[in-house]
């Protein structure tokens, strides 16, 4: 009998995503889009919350605060990601703060974190993105 974790691992593997020691590993080909997963297990509505995506603990990838984000009002996003990162607005009600990076480049490879500063206990998700040459 399969558990839900077995099913999740199976689905993630089929999508080019695997579970690693530091969280999740996503492998994509250069030039394709990468979805970096970040989802609360409680599936609570995060439309009015804050979540912050960073690369290598310093580059600002995507910031969301109650429907204001880098694509519609916030400034400060790292130049590397401008115009290429989006979230899934319709999935926020399900606790999903995943992002999509379009047209990936080799320089996008690295360690990403998704942080919820106001949800208790504080939650951080770690994702490793590996971009392979086409």
C-alpha positions in Angstrom: 0.0 0.0 0.0 1.4 3.4 -1.0 1.5 6.3 1.4 0.8 9.9 0.3 4.5 10.6 0.7 5.3 7.8 -1.7 2.9 9.2 -4.2 4.3 12.8 -3.7 7.9 11.6 -4.3 6.7 9.7 -7.4 5.0 12.7 -8.8 7.9 15.0 -8.0 10.3 12.6 -9.7 8.2 12.5 -12.9 8.3 16.3 -13.0 12.1 16.5 -12.7 11.9 17.3 -9.0 13.4 15.1 -6.3 13.7 15.2 -2.5 17.3 15.9 -1.4 19.0 16.4 1.9 18.3 20.1 2.0 14.7 19.9 0.7 13.7 19.7 -2.9 15.9 19.5 -6.0 14.6 20.8 -9.4 16.4 19.9 -12.6 15.6 21.8 -15.8 17.2 22.4 -19.2 18.5 25.9 -19.9 15.9 28.0 -21.7 12.9 26.1 -20.1 10.7 27.2 -17.3 11.3 26.0 -13.7 8.6 25.7 -11.0 10.1 26.0 -7.5 7.6 24.4 -5.1 6.6 26.0 -1.7 3.4 24.9 -0.1 2.2 24.9 3.5 1.0 21.5 4.7 -2.0 23.1 6.4 -3.3 24.3 3.0 -4.4 27.5 4.7 -5.2 30.6 2.6 -2.0 32.8 2.3 -3.5 35.5 0.2 -3.0 38.0 3.0 0.4 36.7 4.1 4.0 37.6 3.3 6.4 35.2 1.6 9.9 35.9 0.4 12.0 34.0 -2.1 15.7 34.4 -2.1 18.6 32.8 -4.0 21.7 31.9 -2.1 20.4 33.8 1.0 21.0 37.1 -0.6 19.5 37.7 -4.1 15.9 38.9 -4.0 13.9 36.6 -6.3 10.3 37.3 -5.4 8.5 39.0 -2.6 4.7 38.8 -1.9 2.8 40.9 0.7 -1.0 40.7 0.5 -1.2 40.9 -3.3 1.7 43.4 -3.7 4.8 41.9 -5.3 7.8 42.6 -7.5 5.6 42.5 -10.6 3.1 45.1 -9.5 4.6 47.6 -7.0 7.6 46.3 -5.0 11.0 47.4 -6.0 14.4 45.8 -5.1 14.2 42.6 -7.1 17.6 41.4 -8.3 18.2 42.3 -11.9 18.8 38.6 -12.8 15.1 37.9 -12.1 13.3 41.0 -13.4 10.5 40.1 -15.7 11.1 36.3 -15.4 9.5 35.3 -12.1 5.8 34.9 -11.3 3.6 33.2 -8.8 0.4 31.2 -9.0 -2.2 33.7 -7.7 -5.1 31.2 -7.9 -3.2 28.7 -5.7 -2.6 31.1 -2.7 -5.9 30.1 -1.3 -4.5 26.5 -1.0 -1.3 27.6 0.8 0.8 27.4 -2.3 3.6 30.0 -2.7 5.4 28.3 -5.6 7.0 30.4 -8.2 7.9 30.0 -11.9 11.2 31.2 -13.3 10.9 31.6 -17.1 13.7 31.1 -19.6 16.1 29.6 -17.1 19.8 30.4 -17.5 22.9 28.6 -16.1 23.3 31.4 -13.6 19.9 30.6 -12.1 21.4 27.4 -10.7 21.7 27.6 -6.9 19.9 27.3 -3.6 16.6 29.0 -3.1 14.6 29.6 0.0 10.9 30.4 0.5 10.3 32.1 3.9 7.0 32.9 5.7 8.1 35.4 8.4 4.6 35.8 10.0 3.3 32.2 10.1 3.9 30.5 13.4 6.0 28.5 13.7 8.1 30.3 11.1 8.5 28.2 8.0 11.3 28.1 5.4 11.4 25.8 2.4 14.7 25.0 0.7 15.0 24.2 -3.0 18.0 23.5 -5.1 17.7 24.5 -8.8 20.0 22.8 -11.3 19.9 24.3 -14.8 21.6 21.9 -17.4 22.9 23.0 -20.7 20.5 22.2 -23.6 
